[in-house]
């Protein structure tokens, strides 16, 4: 009798388990189905709208349509519409240039420039050693006025000027140039050749204070940074100022390596995925810098540069001087290339500091405020390390820490 009861109980339990499994499967399947249908409907709505616009324009537009420009603009618009302000679309030309520069196939003439607002010309803010530009005597503070047959004034922004200067090794470019005194110089032809693009620049300043300008965080920055800091400490630096102004912090890995050299052992930063998963990005070793440190920042200090400054403040007691930073505390994807040679980058995670806190959107608030007046902002690229008021404030702050 008991055997029959046990069999009946077992059969009942089995039926219940099957019913529960079936119910769960149905719920999950329906959810997947609804999500798929919703996604299909949204895509269909998007494609239908684009198709309607396209039909109307092609039936009525007076001017000719450049198909490449249209496609690139549609793709750029898509990236603008996904509420990810760090997402970026690269046209096939822009992505080819990016890959070419990173691989060493394409190169500049050995200058960094900005589009000067007052003159419209390309103002030279950096001349690299052993480059074609340094060999012909181009100087910081000078202006490039023409590139080949094109006036720089017709170029829309700094990126367009930089693109015009790019070319393969061995090719030539003809430029006209004003020296820092605004005197026009004879046109020169430069042969593009390989040179080292440094990202870290140093000098001793003040009362044995080491000044370290980190222009960018790139693949070579970690090694450059360590060499630069060791050199200053060997020269007797009692304190260090790290200038991170206008550093957009493209390489998080380089920023982590540099921070690791400065801070004591411990977790430096983490990343958080969309599903909430948190991953440690780097745990530092025992090596640390024991002299007082200050990070000088501004509203263009972003990404890896913010990570570096935040890590030094939280883990090594460094102070932050300047103005609030950009608040770009995200992890970006590697460029995803597409069939036509274009590419896109999107946000894939949130940056967190060693305490699990995010600065995305809010930025870092300085410990010591150091702003520039309107006149000082206009003279920003005219300042030297000795005359720059923000650097002076950073040096004074760090030397006060020395005592």
Secondary structure, 3 states (H helix, E strand, C coil): CHHHHHHHHHHHHHHHHHHHHHHHHHHHHHHHHHHHHHHHHHHHHHHHHHHHHHHHHHHHCCCCCCHHHHHHHHHHHHHHCCCCCCCEEECHHHHHHHHHHHHCCEECCCEEEEECCCCCCEEEEEECCCCHHHHCCCCCCCEEEEECCEEHHHCCCHHHHHHHHCEECCCEEEEEEECCCCCEEEEEEEECCCCCCCCEEEEEECCCEEEEEECCCCCCHHHHHHHHHHHHHHCCCCEEEEECCCCCCCCHHHHHHHHHHHCCCEEEEEEECCCCCEEEEEEECCCCCCCEEEEEECCCCCCHHHHHHHHHHHHHCCEEEECCCCCCCEEECCCEECCCCCEEECEEEEEEECCCCCCCCCCCCCCEECCCCHHHHHCHHHCCCCCCHHHHHHHHHHHHHHC
